[in-house]
């Protein structure tokens, strides 16, 4: 029988209620109920008192202790705390078994037997290994995410460089043909080709990188708002409204085109200076 079953059997055989046993042991009946249901165990001192109350040796509560002889069952009070295996040092908090001298792992603050101490150590090692594994998995996930960002950055970089090279070469071929057809404008076309190489190539590349160059270009694409129109609700007023709206639309378009073209020029100049830093960020997988 288990300890909880032995306590219950001894109490019932002595016609005691849980409350009466608790009174003799200076504990509540709820504590006795938990012992008998196996939810908790009494400490060694309480177990010794219980052995005296029921007239059984302390060894009775050990595994197989219910088979004690009549001689063992009449042990005197001076013999409590001793068994054939040696002096009892306490009651294991984990497994609830009596612990004899030499079988204990520790006695303070509570008694723990060597088997339970070994089990605790194994559990601790397993938990440490799990934590170590989780940490390694988290580190690998961070590295994988970082590498993915670097790969995406390199793809954006390569796409921009390749497309920009194609556009730049096409423009150089075009300006070369124009220079051949108009020898008198050769100097102008050479200057345009130099500008295309120095400013155009980094500009076209960065249009695919979503960096500062794209932001500058988009600023130029913003359409300036126009004021409202006051008109009368008659035929002349409606005609006036339509004419003014058309006029405003034309003005908006002109402003849009001028601003957009100007900001493209500004972006091409800026692209020359930010090309290398932007490409360096892409190589590292950083946001532009």
HELIX and SHEET records of a PDB file:
HELIX    1   1 UNK A    3  UNK A   13  1                                  11    
HELIX    2   2 UNK A   18  UNK A   25  1                                   8    
HELIX    3   3 UNK A   29  UNK A   37  1                                   9    
HELIX    4   4 UNK A   44  UNK A   54  1                                  11    
HELIX    5   5 UNK A   58  UNK A   61  5                                   4    
HELIX    6   6 UNK A   65  UNK A   67  5                                   3    
HELIX    7   7 UNK A   70  UNK A   73  1                                   4    
HELIX    8   8 UNK A   77  UNK A   79  5                                   3    
HELIX    9   9 UNK A  114  UNK A  181  1                                  68    
HELIX   10  10 UNK A  183  UNK A  185  5                                   3    
HELIX   11  11 UNK A  186  UNK A  195  1                                  10    
HELIX   12  12 UNK A  196  UNK A  200  3                                   5    
HELIX   13  13 UNK A  201  UNK A  206  1                                   6    
HELIX   14  14 UNK A  212  UNK A  220  1                                   9    
HELIX   15  15 UNK A  235  UNK A  284  1                                  50    
SHEET    1   A 3 UNK A  82  UNK A  83  0                                        
SHEET    2   A 3 UNK A  86  UNK A  91 -1                                        
SHEET    3   A 3 UNK A  98  UNK A 100 -1                                        
SHEET    1   B 2 UNK A 104  UNK A 106  0                                        
SHEET    2   B 2 UNK A 112  UNK A 113 -1                                        
END                                                                             
